[in-house]
């Protein structure tokens, strides 16, 4: 297992290029199962999770080749319909093959994901959505077995809360269903827009992109398509927060600033300067007071579905607020257990108290945030520890960084190119 060693106190300067979005690449890769042929996906990040999805697709009979960030997936003949426990337990997004397999084969068997580090994360919305389209589901020895009864038929599906992968899964099951399907209270994340664009290029008819009401007119058949993965807004936001925490002046290129407006609004309240261009954001921190780094003003956040403040940036924002000038209340409303980073940040000297779904972060001066050995517990918690390490005094050793590799392409190398002192070593 590798660990990261970060030496804090070095401001970041230069340009960093953002990769394609993990959470868009995964559903688009699954969507290739819908139609036989050769699909081409551009800007696919090379991550542990995208590799896991490739292993899963391979088990289903898909052949693929990668050339740089372009993936070609050949889905002419499928040979399986099962997502095994071994893959689902390492990546919950494996459940995204359920919808496409039901459309293509009329049957799918997918291991039911258990809880994970950030919460229980059930898939009941996915399953009840499928049932509305004429699918019978039952649980057999830890696996969901889903079978289309007769043919998929359009229906009306109302999500109790907007679910990102739930919306994607049901959308993929509905594009070939007979008649009209309406998804109400659907999630509006940009990654869903990316999926809708790909499905449309395959021949699907979907109205309402970017809204909470999606209307699908079932197509008779779909064809292979070419699509490009949108920039990773969470990776982009993570680098913006890294610059705010470490200080400096960085051009974040290859990103979509309009996908980051909730974060940018908060960062500007913190006192960070930002300038947006076409596909880029320049983030600059005012010089410190001569005694140290820029100290952000403390600001409150509440996570909520897009376009609200993303839960996937909550941990990283908290790392910034650990050194805030004042008190920040961080309210997590999406996942019930997404404060695993708090104990690790406290080991570095952060002053944080958890009160139910809120964390009260009393910012400390830089001298009081000190490097320490810490442990990554999930993907975004790991990124928050890197950010804390960049702004702390001394050396932070982050173990279990395989979590980071699930969702960040070459993070240590990208930060090093900006002047961070960070290295990856074998434990
Ligand atoms: N929920 C249910 N039942 C369901 C589905 C969801 O109760 O059937 C609840 C969840 O427990 C949660 C809320 O609904 O409280 C929203 O969860 P959602 O379904 O939107 O989450 P997800 O689709 O499982 C995706 C991302 C996550 C991201 C969330 C929220 C992918 C592959 N994953 O998960 O990304 O945190 O949306 O934005 O798109 C990450 O990248 O680090 C990550 C965890």
Boltz pocket constraint, residues with backbone or C-beta under 6 A from the ligand:
constraints:
  - pocket:
      binder: B
      contacts: [[A, 22], [A, 23], [A, 26], [A, 93], [A, 119], [A, 120], [A, 121], [A, 122], [A, 123], [A, 124], [A, 125], [A, 126], [A, 127], [A, 161], [A, 162], [A, 163], [A, 164], [A, 165], [A, 166], [A, 187], [A, 311], [A, 312], [A, 333], [A, 334], [A, 335], [A, 336], [A, 379], [A, 380], [A, 407]]
      max_distance: 6.0
